[in-house]
């Protein structure tokens, strides 16, 4: 039988790095080693205490014994044997010294054996989940190591964030922008619970998302173990697919079903991995799976009777208006072409902002609380609303007093809050193709282009008046977005937060060809910066990524500026700083309450950004706004433009 080869690893450049009577943790290959220097001899021991895995190299030599720093177990610092004749000693390794340099000898590492985590990570990648946002920790190390191997092969990108909530928001934003799932990743207990809000954001906005969590070892479940939380039970309401991975699970199939549910149902899937399962060797002949012949087309045609009823309403209508929601994102060109055939104004929900450019002859802007008077006017003057991919939220305010044709791929979204005249279940582009065939010879009774132009003229005149409103307290929101209208790149991805900044953004920013991401139904403050991380992961440097936030929202995940810097994400962040939760103050006044506890004490955000390694600038004067924004957009790295704003000029 051939002898096992010993490989010598340099662990100390010079033995003086480890004085007499001291201990030190070193790493040789992948092995943690406790080096000791006792009675003139340097020894190498396994770094893991056999009690609970405590790091012996962080301990000390007391009374001639190496003491574990966690629970005080003692061992001979040279032989690794415990006092008292116990049989729980620790392994030792040969040491040699050459020219005062210290080497430790280890057996040649065995070839990596495929684990359960390897099979599941490869399956996840085969299904298209190649972006992961999260934090590596003690209860997810086995799964993290499997992802490391795939990242080294160029098959996956892992972004280490500073808070797991940011990971979930980033994954949610990625799903909203691409329609494909990304993953968020955490340890057991608090790491997982931190992701809950971002998971809900994805769920209610119908963004596919895969949540992956570590879990305490199965044998201690139910004993009140450190960081033990029943994550399957805890995520029952948010996750459509929600399971604990077991040693004897069908691992590739389980991951396949998790991703498949996320894609087809545009929902959240969650898998939690007990500690001991992650590094378990995979079953012989286990293979990763993929989506080939496992997923069907969603090109569903609507029922014929619904088509007939819809066409009859359209032909009878004189003033139809088309409304696009976020669910119509991938079909926007087909919808606009359909509206052009009808000569109908097109308005959007706030989540659907930018699906038609404001400078399009039929573009009417955003409907609802964050919208324009143009959109409201056309809805009020219409005699038919044709709604694609919208959720009918209260914020949007699609009136139930008009006849409505609603088209959606999700039958549960149809007539969700009230009855509509015609509910059309079908894939939007397929449905539009059928509508267009039925309306081949249709001629609109009123072409609304001239009216759209007139209403824009009125609104632009009103905005010009508002631009004249100034204050010594800060810059007005309309001034900020007026400059952004002129300078923002046409192909930017824009992430907006919650609060007064969002209302002003919806009302005043005039989109051309940008994409917009927001926390729609959940309305979660703090969304913008983590969303920008997810957006950049989707588009890289091929498109600019711009985040707009208020001072209240940005402080929720302010540390993620360091994430932008670490991964060289040239995201541009515009912060409207009015030292107040302005939207809440406004609601308190509207409800005839006293304004209470909404004032904020903020850092200098520009200086904070600089301390993180990003570009940063603060402005207080409206005259400096255009020059500063040009400077921000020209930065080759992450940048923060802090604008001192007047809370009353929104």
Secondary structure, 3 states (H helix, E strand, C coil): CCCCCEEEEEEECCHHHCCCCCEEEEEECCEEEEEEEECCEEEEEECECCCCCCEHHHCEEECCEEECCCCCCEEECCCCCCHHHCCCCCCEECEEEECCEEEEEEECCCCCCCEHHHHHHHHHHHCCCCEEEECCCCCCHHHHHHHHHHHHCCCCEEEECCCHHHHHHHHHHHHHHHCCCEEEEECCCHHHHHCHHHHHHHHHCCCCEEEEEEECCHHHCCCCCCCCCCHHHHCCCCCCEEEEECCCCCHHHHHHHHHHHHHHHCCEEEEEEEHHHHCCECCCCCCCCCCCCCCCCCCCCCCHHHHHHHHHHHHHCCCEEEEECHHHHHHHHHHHHHHHHHCCEEEECCCCCCCCCCCCCCEEEECCCCCCHHHHHHHHHCCEEEEECCCCCCCCCCCCCCCEEEEECCHHHCCCCCCCCEEEECCHHHHHHHHHHHCCCCCCCCCCHHHHHHHHHHHHHHHHHHHCCCCCCCECHHHHHHHHHHHCCCCCEEEECCCHHHHHHHHHCCCCCCEEECCCCCCCCCHHHHHHHHHHHHHHHHCCEEEEEEHHHHHHHHHHHHHHHHCCCCCEEEEEECCECHHHHHHHHHCCCCCCCCECCCCCHHHHHHHHCCEEEEECCHHHHHHHHHHHHHCCCCEEEEEEECCCCC
